[in-house]
Amino acid sequence: MLERDVVAAIKRYLASLGSDVFFWKEHGGPYGTSGVPDIICCYKGRFIGMECKLPGGRLTELQKRAIHRINQAGGIACRVESVEDVRRVIAQADAERGEKRG
């Protein structure tokens, strides 16, 4: 399995959430910001950044710093390895809103 396979599975899951979510895959390059999470998401008004890694993959210092800054600013940012990890992030966002996802 490659990291892009993890990203593709996560994108399919997020798309299944319908109008509750808007997301995109951040593409690195000369015009991007280094360290920004792979998937940027707005879920029910909540900012979420997800850095996708294969099991055992390490975050760079820039990625760690970006995740910290997003969390410090009141968003949710974390490292994810699977759709199940993303389900937990979505559940966290719902819990913080006082909702339950079916």
C-alpha positions in Angstrom: 0.0 0.0 0.0 1.2 3.5 -0.8 0.4 6.8 0.9 -1.6 7.9 -2.1 -3.9 4.8 -1.5 -4.5 6.0 2.0 -5.3 9.5 0.8 -7.7 8.1 -1.9 -9.6 6.0 0.7 -9.9 9.0 3.0 -11.1 11.2 0.2 -13.8 8.6 -0.7 -14.9 8.5 2.9 -15.1 12.3 3.2 -17.1 12.5 0.0 -19.6 10.0 1.4 -20.4 12.6 4.2 -22.3 14.7 1.7 -22.9 18.4 2.2 -21.6 18.4 5.8 -18.0 18.5 4.5 -15.8 20.4 2.0 -12.3 19.2 1.5 -9.3 19.1 -0.8 -6.0 17.4 -1.1 -3.2 19.9 -0.6 -0.5 19.5 -3.3 3.0 20.6 -2.5 5.0 22.7 -4.8 6.6 26.0 -5.2 3.4 27.9 -4.5 2.3 25.9 -1.5 3.1 26.3 2.2 5.5 23.7 3.5 4.2 21.5 6.3 0.5 22.0 5.5 -1.5 18.8 6.1 -2.3 16.6 3.1 -6.1 17.0 3.4 -7.7 20.3 4.4 -11.3 19.9 5.5 -14.2 22.0 6.7 -16.7 19.7 8.5 -19.8 21.3 9.8 -17.9 24.6 10.1 -14.9 23.1 11.9 -11.4 23.3 10.4 -9.6 20.0 10.2 -6.2 19.3 8.8 -5.1 15.7 8.3 -1.5 14.6 7.6 -1.7 11.2 5.9 1.1 8.7 6.7 1.6 5.0 6.3 2.0 3.1 9.5 5.4 3.9 10.9 5.8 7.0 8.8 7.2 10.0 10.6 6.1 13.6 10.6 8.6 16.2 9.6 9.3 19.1 11.9 7.4 21.4 9.6 4.4 19.1 9.7 4.6 18.9 13.5 4.7 22.7 13.7 1.7 23.1 11.3 -0.4 20.6 13.3 0.5 22.3 16.5 -0.4 25.7 15.1 -3.8 24.5 13.8 -4.7 23.0 17.1 -3.5 26.1 19.0 -5.8 28.2 16.7 -8.8 26.1 17.6 -8.9 23.7 14.7 -8.3 20.0 14.7 -5.1 18.7 13.1 -3.5 15.3 13.4 -1.7 12.5 11.7 -3.9 9.8 10.2 -3.1 6.4 8.7 -6.6 5.1 7.8 -10.2 5.8 7.2 -10.8 4.6 10.8 -8.5 7.3 12.1 -10.5 9.9 10.1 -13.8 8.5 11.5 -12.4 9.2 15.0 -11.5 12.7 14.0 -15.0 13.3 12.7 -16.4 11.8 15.9 -14.3 14.2 17.9 -15.6 17.1 15.9 -19.2 15.9 16.4 -18.6 15.4 20.2 -17.2 19.0 20.5 -20.5 20.1 18.8 -22.6 17.9 21.1 -23.7 15.7 18.2 -23.6 12.0 17.5 -22.9 10.5 14.0 -24.9 7.4 13.0 
